[in-house]
Amino acid sequence: MARLVKHSKTEPLEIAVGSEAVYICMCGLSATYPYCDGSHSMAEGEEAGKVHWYDKDGFRNDAEEDFSSIRGLD
């Protein structure tokens, strides 16, 4: 079954683990998910309020639907 998962953040979450920092992917684009690999740079410049999806080459596409009925999509 296919699933649409909304990620609205465009930067990772920094978590302190002892004296080191670990960065958790919050954009959903990381190839090393759940860890950040810097892929959030693709989300830079996304238009607020629009839904975007990314193809396998990292190209940004605008969704044709607004998916307003999906929970948490404000």
PyMOL commands that place a pseudoatom at each C-alpha (Angstrom):
pseudoatom trace, name=CA, resn=MET, resi=1, chain=A, elem=C, hetatm=0, pos=[0.000, 0.000, 0.000]
pseudoatom trace, name=CA, resn=ALA, resi=2, chain=A, elem=C, hetatm=0, pos=[1.305, 3.463, -0.898]
pseudoatom trace, name=CA, resn=ARG, resi=3, chain=A, elem=C, hetatm=0, pos=[1.405, 6.090, 1.801]
pseudoatom trace, name=CA, resn=LEU, resi=4, chain=A, elem=C, hetatm=0, pos=[1.708, 9.866, 1.627]
pseudoatom trace, name=CA, resn=VAL, resi=5, chain=A, elem=C, hetatm=0, pos=[3.775, 11.194, 4.529]
pseudoatom trace, name=CA, resn=LYS, resi=6, chain=A, elem=C, hetatm=0, pos=[4.017, 14.931, 5.114]
pseudoatom trace, name=CA, resn=HIS, resi=7, chain=A, elem=C, hetatm=0, pos=[7.321, 16.414, 6.254]
pseudoatom trace, name=CA, resn=SER, resi=8, chain=A, elem=C, hetatm=0, pos=[7.093, 20.162, 6.730]
pseudoatom trace, name=CA, resn=LYS, resi=9, chain=A, elem=C, hetatm=0, pos=[10.485, 20.896, 8.261]
pseudoatom trace, name=CA, resn=THR, resi=10, chain=A, elem=C, hetatm=0, pos=[13.416, 21.893, 6.071]
pseudoatom trace, name=CA, resn=GLU, resi=11, chain=A, elem=C, hetatm=0, pos=[16.221, 21.530, 8.599]
pseudoatom trace, name=CA, resn=PRO, resi=12, chain=A, elem=C, hetatm=0, pos=[17.448, 18.627, 10.739]
pseudoatom trace, name=CA, resn=LEU, resi=13, chain=A, elem=C, hetatm=0, pos=[16.879, 18.248, 14.461]
pseudoatom trace, name=CA, resn=GLU, resi=14, chain=A, elem=C, hetatm=0, pos=[20.094, 18.376, 16.490]
pseudoatom trace, name=CA, resn=ILE, resi=15, chain=A, elem=C, hetatm=0, pos=[20.234, 15.972, 19.428]
pseudoatom trace, name=CA, resn=ALA, resi=16, chain=A, elem=C, hetatm=0, pos=[23.076, 15.954, 21.928]
pseudoatom trace, name=CA, resn=VAL, resi=17, chain=A, elem=C, hetatm=0, pos=[24.393, 12.471, 22.630]
pseudoatom trace, name=CA, resn=GLY, resi=18, chain=A, elem=C, hetatm=0, pos=[26.942, 12.897, 25.336]
pseudoatom trace, name=CA, resn=SER, resi=19, chain=A, elem=C, hetatm=0, pos=[29.446, 15.414, 24.010]
pseudoatom trace, name=CA, resn=GLU, resi=20, chain=A, elem=C, hetatm=0, pos=[28.541, 14.758, 20.365]
pseudoatom trace, name=CA, resn=ALA, resi=21, chain=A, elem=C, hetatm=0, pos=[25.710, 16.056, 18.192]
pseudoatom trace, name=CA, resn=VAL, resi=22, chain=A, elem=C, hetatm=0, pos=[23.522, 13.771, 16.080]
pseudoatom trace, name=CA, resn=TYR, resi=23, chain=A, elem=C, hetatm=0, pos=[21.325, 15.262, 13.364]
pseudoatom trace, name=CA, resn=ILE, resi=24, chain=A, elem=C, hetatm=0, pos=[17.946, 13.670, 12.690]
pseudoatom trace, name=CA, resn=CYS, resi=25, chain=A, elem=C, hetatm=0, pos=[16.300, 14.170, 9.292]
pseudoatom trace, name=CA, resn=MET, resi=26, chain=A, elem=C, hetatm=0, pos=[13.083, 16.176, 9.556]
pseudoatom trace, name=CA, resn=CYS, resi=27, chain=A, elem=C, hetatm=0, pos=[12.538, 16.784, 5.820]
pseudoatom trace, name=CA, resn=GLY, resi=28, chain=A, elem=C, hetatm=0, pos=[12.186, 13.134, 4.798]
pseudoatom trace, name=CA, resn=LEU, resi=29, chain=A, elem=C, hetatm=0, pos=[14.659, 13.420, 1.906]
pseudoatom trace, name=CA, resn=SER, resi=30, chain=A, elem=C, hetatm=0, pos=[17.745, 11.859, 3.497]
pseudoatom trace, name=CA, resn=ALA, resi=31, chain=A, elem=C, hetatm=0, pos=[19.195, 8.714, 1.923]
pseudoatom trace, name=CA, resn=THR, resi=32, chain=A, elem=C, hetatm=0, pos=[20.465, 7.796, 5.406]
pseudoatom trace, name=CA, resn=TYR, resi=33, chain=A, elem=C, hetatm=0, pos=[17.104, 8.321, 7.151]
pseudoatom trace, name=CA, resn=PRO, resi=34, chain=A, elem=C, hetatm=0, pos=[16.571, 8.757, 10.082]
pseudoatom trace, name=CA, resn=TYR, resi=35, chain=A, elem=C, hetatm=0, pos=[19.931, 10.548, 10.061]
pseudoatom trace, name=CA, resn=CYS, resi=36, chain=A, elem=C, hetatm=0, pos=[20.508, 13.754, 8.117]
pseudoatom trace, name=CA, resn=ASP, resi=37, chain=A, elem=C, hetatm=0, pos=[22.746, 13.594, 5.052]
pseudoatom trace, name=CA, resn=GLY, resi=38, chain=A, elem=C, hetatm=0, pos=[22.276, 17.220, 3.953]
pseudoatom trace, name=CA, resn=SER, resi=39, chain=A, elem=C, hetatm=0, pos=[19.500, 16.445, 1.458]
pseudoatom trace, name=CA, resn=HIS, resi=40, chain=A, elem=C, hetatm=0, pos=[17.322, 19.098, 3.108]
pseudoatom trace, name=CA, resn=SER, resi=41, chain=A, elem=C, hetatm=0, pos=[19.137, 21.608, 0.890]
pseudoatom trace, name=CA, resn=MET, resi=42, chain=A, elem=C, hetatm=0, pos=[16.797, 20.406, -1.902]
pseudoatom trace, name=CA, resn=ALA, resi=43, chain=A, elem=C, hetatm=0, pos=[13.852, 21.791, 0.101]
pseudoatom trace, name=CA, resn=GLU, resi=44, chain=A, elem=C, hetatm=0, pos=[15.362, 25.274, 0.211]
pseudoatom trace, name=CA, resn=GLY, resi=45, chain=A, elem=C, hetatm=0, pos=[13.042, 27.763, -1.472]
pseudoatom trace, name=CA, resn=GLU, resi=46, chain=A, elem=C, hetatm=0, pos=[9.869, 25.672, -1.213]
pseudoatom trace, name=CA, resn=GLU, resi=47, chain=A, elem=C, hetatm=0, pos=[6.788, 27.857, -1.438]
pseudoatom trace, name=CA, resn=ALA, resi=48, chain=A, elem=C, hetatm=0, pos=[4.925, 27.956, 1.881]
pseudoatom trace, name=CA, resn=GLY, resi=49, chain=A, elem=C, hetatm=0, pos=[1.486, 26.373, 1.841]
pseudoatom trace, name=CA, resn=LYS, resi=50, chain=A, elem=C, hetatm=0, pos=[2.198, 24.223, -1.218]
pseudoatom trace, name=CA, resn=VAL, resi=51, chain=A, elem=C, hetatm=0, pos=[2.773, 20.488, -1.287]
pseudoatom trace, name=CA, resn=HIS, resi=52, chain=A, elem=C, hetatm=0, pos=[5.892, 19.304, -3.129]
pseudoatom trace, name=CA, resn=TRP, resi=53, chain=A, elem=C, hetatm=0, pos=[7.253, 15.897, -4.012]
pseudoatom trace, name=CA, resn=TYR, resi=54, chain=A, elem=C, hetatm=0, pos=[10.743, 14.905, -5.143]
pseudoatom trace, name=CA, resn=ASP, resi=55, chain=A, elem=C, hetatm=0, pos=[11.608, 12.390, -7.828]
pseudoatom trace, name=CA, resn=LYS, resi=56, chain=A, elem=C, hetatm=0, pos=[14.466, 9.886, -7.578]
pseudoatom trace, name=CA, resn=ASP, resi=57, chain=A, elem=C, hetatm=0, pos=[16.891, 12.466, -9.018]
pseudoatom trace, name=CA, resn=GLY, resi=58, chain=A, elem=C, hetatm=0, pos=[15.947, 15.047, -6.373]
pseudoatom trace, name=CA, resn=PHE, resi=59, chain=A, elem=C, hetatm=0, pos=[13.925, 17.228, -8.753]
pseudoatom trace, name=CA, resn=ARG, resi=60, chain=A, elem=C, hetatm=0, pos=[11.170, 19.174, -6.974]
pseudoatom trace, name=CA, resn=ASN, resi=61, chain=A, elem=C, hetatm=0, pos=[7.624, 18.850, -8.320]
pseudoatom trace, name=CA, resn=ASP, resi=62, chain=A, elem=C, hetatm=0, pos=[4.484, 20.686, -7.246]
pseudoatom trace, name=CA, resn=ALA, resi=63, chain=A, elem=C, hetatm=0, pos=[1.642, 18.395, -6.240]
pseudoatom trace, name=CA, resn=GLU, resi=64, chain=A, elem=C, hetatm=0, pos=[-1.466, 18.863, -8.362]
pseudoatom trace, name=CA, resn=GLU, resi=65, chain=A, elem=C, hetatm=0, pos=[-3.700, 18.360, -5.323]
pseudoatom trace, name=CA, resn=ASP, resi=66, chain=A, elem=C, hetatm=0, pos=[-3.502, 20.332, -2.107]
pseudoatom trace, name=CA, resn=PHE, resi=67, chain=A, elem=C, hetatm=0, pos=[-4.249, 17.239, 0.037]
pseudoatom trace, name=CA, resn=SER, resi=68, chain=A, elem=C, hetatm=0, pos=[-6.144, 19.495, 2.449]
pseudoatom trace, name=CA, resn=SER, resi=69, chain=A, elem=C, hetatm=0, pos=[-8.056, 16.521, 3.836]
pseudoatom trace, name=CA, resn=ILE, resi=70, chain=A, elem=C, hetatm=0, pos=[-4.859, 14.908, 5.186]
pseudoatom trace, name=CA, resn=ARG, resi=71, chain=A, elem=C, hetatm=0, pos=[-4.560, 15.401, 8.934]
pseudoatom trace, name=CA, resn=GLY, resi=72, chain=A, elem=C, hetatm=0, pos=[-2.128, 18.021, 10.082]
pseudoatom trace, name=CA, resn=LEU, resi=73, chain=A, elem=C, hetatm=0, pos=[-1.820, 19.685, 6.705]
pseudoatom trace, name=CA, resn=ASP, resi=74, chain=A, elem=C, hetatm=0, pos=[-2.285, 23.368, 7.528]
for i in range(1, 74): cmd.bond("trace and resi %d" % i, "trace and resi %d" % (i + 1))
show_as sticks, trace
zoom trace
